[in-house]
Each structure stands twice: as C-alpha cells, then as structure tokens.
C-alpha cells in the first residue's frame, strides 16, 4: 500500500468518536491520554485536530476522557525543581462579563494570611470579557512570565499568576482556536485541572452545572487528594452571594457535595459599567459594595474550608470575615 493511502495513527481516535449515533463511543482514559499526547507532541494534522475537538464538543467529555487528557497535559509540562509546597491551585480561564473579578481579592486576602496560591489562566479567547491577566495591575500584582518566576513570587508574596502560554504553549494555542471554531473545546475544561505546580489542593469554577461532576470524578481518577469545583459567577472560581452554591469536592478519595446557602434574600442589580479600578477601591476601603464584599468573603470561605483552615461553613465564613476586616489596605 502506498504511503498516500496509509491510515494516519490519529485516525483511530476520530473513528471511535465519529462513527455515528450507533457506532461511536467515548474514549477510554488510556485512549484519551494517547490522543492528547499525540496532539501535544504535534503529531496530528490541523484538519484532524479540528475534527477531534469538535467531535468532543458535540458529545462532551466523560470523566475518563478528561482524566486522560489532563494526564497527558501534565506529562508534557517541563518543570524546574520545586522546593516549595503550594497550598492552592486556582484556575482562571473564563473571564468575567457581568461583574468584576472580585475573586481576585479573595486570593489576595488568602495570600496575605499565609496561603500559597498559584493561579493560571488565559485571556482573549472570548470577546467582551475581563480577564485576570489584564486587571492584576490594578492590585499592584505583576504577571509572571515563567514557572521559575512564579515560584519566586509565591515565596515573596504567597501569590502568582502565570498565563498558560508559559506553561504549555500548545494548549494555549488550542484554547485560542475558539474564535475560529465559534465554540469552546475540551481544552477549556482540561486546563482547569492541570495543577502544574502540584498544589496540595485545587479549586475550579465552571459555568455549566453538569461539568461539576465531570471535574469531580476526573480529579478522583487522577488521585487528586483535595479539590473543589463550583458553578462560579461567569464561569470563574467565584461564589455568587445572591444564589445557593453547590460545591462538589474530592476529599480523602471520597466524592463530597456541600451546599453553601445564598448570603442575600434578594438579587442585586449588576453594574452598568465595569471599572477594574473598583477592585483596588474596595480593597482600600474607599468603595462600599455589599455584593462585591460578600463575593470576596464567600469565595475565600469556600477555599478556607477546602484547605482545612476551618471545619464548618460558619467557621470558614467567620475566619474569612475576620481576614477581611483586619486586612492591611496596602
């Protein structure tokens, strides 16, 4: 058989997904791992990548597929020697549209109280959203440009943000295909779980509630000892204080669900104009906004309970409130 007619090795995975309603099936965890490993090694043709991503988008990822993708992504990331324990891996990929990213003040609050946080994300892949990378400057935080720089920033301030482009350029390239495809792809899901610096705890926000359980079960398959996923405001890891918040977690190899009740009896009207400078003004005590303050405290409380700083929701909320009241405005 001529080389022209030899089937490409990656065709195996497209066939599994694309054989129609009766013939197609999900990938196993190993198949998903091998498929993503080929993609990240640039062993896939562009037309194959497009077909694969959109077939996955139509069917949506299973926990096994997501775990396989994440496993391959983690193995592709080249890490320096890390002699620092990171407490919390925090993903930030959605961007905000209706409200400012108040969760950034939650991370700042936690970092000021000794919690080491590594945040990773990407910006610009969806039009009309406010991304973490572009607003950290309002809080006096510099974006890191390498894993090594992030480690040094965490040693100094307990917080660092690093764009995906410096962690895994191929995943960054793929996540930015969204304007071309018009749709999100599995990459938007798997990047939230990569935990590149191997933090002891991970927290993720999603927009579609059905993805909570997929994240939760994938983390269990990946032997992630402690993680939590919630339907965050705008898809970011931010608790909306106006509504009940279901947090689905993995703790000690067990799947856990916990409902955090709404902090207000009524819903707030969103601001007409989103000014990132208001993040600094709220932190400095120069802006009064009960929704924003509750979002900051409520999000920090979920994180505090996850990492074991509090045993109950009330203890976590009281501790987060104490941190907020006693914060240093500088």
Secondary structure, 3 states (H helix, E strand, C coil): CCHHHCCCCCHHHHHHHHCHHHHCCCCCHHHHHHHHHHHHCCCCCHHHHHHHHHHHHHHCCCHHHHHHHHHHHHHHCCCCCCCCCCCEEEEECCCECCCCCCHHHHHHHHHHCCCCEEEEECCCCCCCCECHHHHHHHHCCCCECCHHHHHHHHHHHCEEEEEHHHCCHHHHHHHCCHHHHCCCCHHHHHHHHCCCCCCCEEEEEECCCHHHHHHHHHHHHCCCCEEEEEECHHHCCCCCCCCCEEEEEEECCEEEEEEECCCCCCCCCCCCCCCCHHHHHHHCCCCCCHHHHHHHHHHHHHHHHHCCCCCCHHHHHHHHHHHHHCCCCC
